[in-house]
Amino acid sequence: MVPKPDEESRLWGPIRPFQYSVWGCILLSIVSVLAIFSYLSWCYSHWPNLPNSEFYGAKKNMFTIFGSYAMYIASVCTNQGLNINVRQTSFRVMAGMWLLAATVLVNCYSGTLMSSLTLTKFKPTVNSLEDLAASQDLTMTASANSVMANTVLNTTSATLKAIGDAMRRKPESIYPTPEKGVSNIFSLKYVFPTIESYITYLINIDLKQSKKCRFHVTGRIPISEGAFTLGLQKGNKLNQLLSEKLQILWETGLMIHWLKNNLPYVDKCLANSNESARQKPIKLVDLTSAFFILGIGVSLALLSFLMEVFYFRF
């Protein structure tokens, strides 16, 4: 029984379609293409006798050339396009290769951007003992006299030993009473291994209190606990009830039926389904990053405008 992980922020949704190494290559490519475009055009502008030169008879400074091609590259990256009229073969070859590469990159990005913005992505969680041993946030909690605690604390296995060492660093994880154990579980700081029926019962209690699913269930772990037994004196009037009547109720399925009727909403918390992209209108929270970028752009534009006003006035 593991606390559900927090949802990752959608603020960085626009960068999810590509890995960081891909973004680094794209940035390097843009800078390189911009430098090549600017250098070629600067050379053309200083060769007035070059046939069919766009810059024939008019020299342009490097800043003007750099700015015009930066706008051109930006328009291609945003899938808008911008006209340029350069007739030199070297420039056309370079521009053609850039457009081919940009077509692939832009279409790959736009094709996955929608799912990246709308897909609910959670932080890594614990799904096995190995995950728990490597976790920095979660620790196992168990009863001080349980088979689970004795197994984990006294094992020589590397995985279980790492879990046991983490429990020793947090002595409160080894609880002496059931009340303390329930408090540990609902604090969302611990992983609790137990039988499935008790997990269902605990999740039902938490669901009624918090009105949301705060836990999920992992697969079975390779540790066995002894069966729970009751010792009754011979001839006790409860012997027949426990050994025969309850067995009949279990075989007829009535106990499972009653359990499901009393825990009607737990199934949605126990479902281990990987959420895919929502087939719904995009919510405002999905586009947080876009508006964040827009806000930065407006701020920078305003700052630039104030600097221009100051420069031209004084």
C-alpha positions, -999 to +999 in steps of 0.1 A: +000+000+000+018+031-013+009+068-013+000+081-047+028+103-062+022+140-068+014+152-103+043+168-122+039+204-130+027+213-165+048+245-165+075+226-185+050+208-207+063+224-240+098+209-235+085+173-228+082+162-264+120+162-268+148+151-245+173+176-233+200+163-257+176+169-286+169+204-275+206+210-272+211+199-308+183+220-320+197+251-303+232+244-317+217+239-352+197+272-350+228+291-339+250+275-366+224+281-394+220+317-383+257+323-383+261+307-417+232+327-432+245+359-418+281+353-429+270+344-465+248+374-468+276+397-454+299+383-480+274+389-507+269+425-496+306+431-499+308+416-534+290+442-555+302+427-588+287+393-579+260+386-605+224+384-592+234+395-558+206+405-535+228+431-519+241+446-552+249+483-548+240+484-510+262+472-482+244+461-450+258+460-415+261+426-397+234+436-371+208+441-398+216+409-416+217+389-383+183+403-373+165+396-406+177+360-407+169+355-370+133+364-379+133+340-408+146+311-387+120+319-360+092+319-385+103+285-398+105+270-363+070+282-356+057+267-388+047+301-403+073+307-430+088+339-442+099+350-477+135+356-485+148+364-520+184+353-523+195+338-557+230+326-549+233+288-552+253+284-520+227+302-500+198+282-516+215+249-508+220+259-472+184+272-469+170+241-485+188+217-461+177+239-431+140+237-443+141+199-447+155+195-412+131+220-397+102+203-414+110+171-396+116+187-362+086+210-363+062+183-373+076+158-347+072+185-320+037+197-330+025+160-333+035+152-297+029+186-280-009+181-275-004+148-256+025+163-236+002+192-225-028+171-217-012+139-203-014+137-166+022+127-156+031+117-121+064+117-103+082+083-100+066+061-074+073+028-056+061-004-074+086-030-060+109-037-032+138-024-053+120+009-059+115+012-021+151+005-014+161+033-038+135+057-026+146+088-007+111+098+004+093+067+015+101+041+041+084+009+051+063+008+082+055-024+101+044-037+135+073-043+159+062-080+164+053-088+128+070-113+106+075-085+081+095-064+105+116-093+116+123-104+081+133-070+069+154-060+099+173-093+102+179-101+065+212-103+046+196-096+012+209-063-003+175-050-012+158-058+021+188-047+041+186-013+025+149-011+035+157-023+070+185+003+074+160+030+064+136+018+090+163+019+117+170+055+108+133+062+114+125+043+146+089+056+145+084+034+114+083+003+136+051+009+155+042-008+188+004-004+186-022-006+157-032+030+164+003+042+158+005+021+127-027+036+112-013+071+120+019+062+101+001+049+071-022+079+067+007+103+071+016+095+035+053+090+045+054+052+046+048+021+025+027-005+043+029-042+033-001-063+043-028-086+030-051-073+003-083-073+023-068-051+050-054-028+023-090-025+009-103-017+044-077+010+050-082+026+016-119+027+023-114+045+056-091+071+040-115+075+010-144+084+033-123+109+053-103+126+025-129+121-004-101+111-028-078+082-036-045+089-019-030+054-022-024+028-048-015-009-045+016-025-059+021-061-071+027-089-047+060-089-029+080-121-024+076-123+014+051-146+032+035-141+066+021-168+088-017-173+088-037-157+116-052-183+139-074-184+170-069-207+200-102-219+216-108-243+244-122-277+235-159-278+238-163-240+234-196-231+220-179-209+194-160-238+179-188-249+156-195-213+146-160-206+135-151-239+119-184-246+101-208-217+098-182-191+087-168-216+062-203-220+047-207-183+044-174-180+027-182-208+002-215-192-007-198-159-015-219-139+009-189-126+028-174-112-004-208-098-014-211-080+019-175-068+017-182-052-017-214-036-005-196-020+024-167-009+003-184+003-028-160+030-040-126+014-033-123-002-068-115+031-085-085+035-061-073-001-067-074+002-105-038+001-119-046+019-151-021+042-169-039+074-177-036+084-213-042+118-229-076+131-220-101+133-248-115+166-234-110+203-241-076+216-230-078+231-196-062+264-185-038+244-163-026+225-194-015+258-210+002+273-180+035+272-197+023+290-228+009+319-208+040+320-186+061+324-218+037+351-230+040+370-198+078+369-200+076+382-236+053+410-227+076+420-198+106+421-220+088+440-247+077+466-222+112+469-208+126+474-244+100+500-251+109+520-220+145+519-230+137+531-265+116+560-251+145+570-228+170+568-256+151+588-282+139+614-257+172+621-240 
